[in-house]
Amino acid sequence: MDQHLIALDLDGTTLNNQSKLTNETITTLRALARDGHIVSIITGRPYRIAKHIYDEIGIKTPMVNFNGALTHIPHEHWDKEYDVELTRELALDLLAHRKELGIKTITVENKHHVWANQASNDLPEFLPNKLRDDQILTATNLTGNPIAMTIQYEPEHQEEIIKAVNEKYGDFVEPRVWGGPYNILELIHRGTHKESGMFYIAKQYQIDRQNIIAFGDEHNDLEMLDAAGRGVAMHNAISELKSIANDVTPIDNEHNGLAKYLRDYFKVTI
């Protein structure tokens, strides 16, 4: 089979419901990499909470973080690495008006650093549950432009925050509400989605669209699955994603659905 780009969402797709890799998934992905395919993680997660998964799989290919805003090869100086930044002004503006907008926690990140106005125990893997003094979000500590911002808010203020961001920064900022039970709003550069990173990686390896297969389960995977040559929604995916996908895995993420689908599709024996 021709070389493929295998684009993988993490949560709800590659990982089980405990946010862990199974041995079956690791073995399958390593076998595909050995066969010459480009196995790439394309996730909304920041690098700080995705690198251990990359390392556990044991791949050496590019990874995409922040839903397409950062593409890089971990642990390497890659001259094709790129990021798409927001502005320091945006972060400090929201910080200054957080109380009136009903914002609880503002988390601001780039590849290697994270700042927040306060620690949070609500989502300890995604939101920092402890901060050093130099990680407190202030004008002194935040000296450059961040890549992404995550806002935890009071639910009754969701539309108010989105309106405030769109009115002042809507020309370059895109607010996205997380799915599920969390009151989380993510801000990234407008027009930057997972498929941006997917196509960028494909270009580096000269892989045609028809040889891109992408897997996902949530709203932030819509553009990626729709753009890929073969977009595959997980059995546990939202209905909107299943409706635009080329295929759906017969098994969910909790029972190695990704690994089983890949072995069948690529005729891999482990």
JOTA-V628988 format. One line per field, one symbol per residue. phi: phi as a letter, one per 20 degrees, with the letter a starting at -180 (. if undefined). burial: + if it has 9 or more other C-alpha atoms within 8 Angstrom, else -. A space follows every 10 residues. Layout:
phi=???
burial=???
This chain:
phi=.gfdededfe fncfeefelc eefffgffff fffffoeeec fcceffffdc fffgfffnec efcddlloeb cadgmcedfd fbcceecfgg ffffffdfff emeecddcbc gdcccbfafc dfcffedfeb cfgfdffbff feeceeebcc decfgfdgff fffffffdcf fcddeceffn eeecdddcfg necffffgff fgffdldfgf dddccabcgf dgffffeffc edefgeffff fffdffbcff ceffcmgfff fffffeledc
burial=--++++++++ +++++++--- ++--++++++ +++---++++ +++++++-++ +--+--+-+- -+++++++++ +++------- +--+++++-+ ++--+--+-- ++++++++++ +--+++++++ --++--+++- +---+++--- ++--++++++ ++++--++-- ++--++--++ --+++--+-- --++++++++ -++++++++- +++---+-+- ++++++++++ ++++++-+++ +++++-++-- ++-++-+++- +++--++++- +++----+--
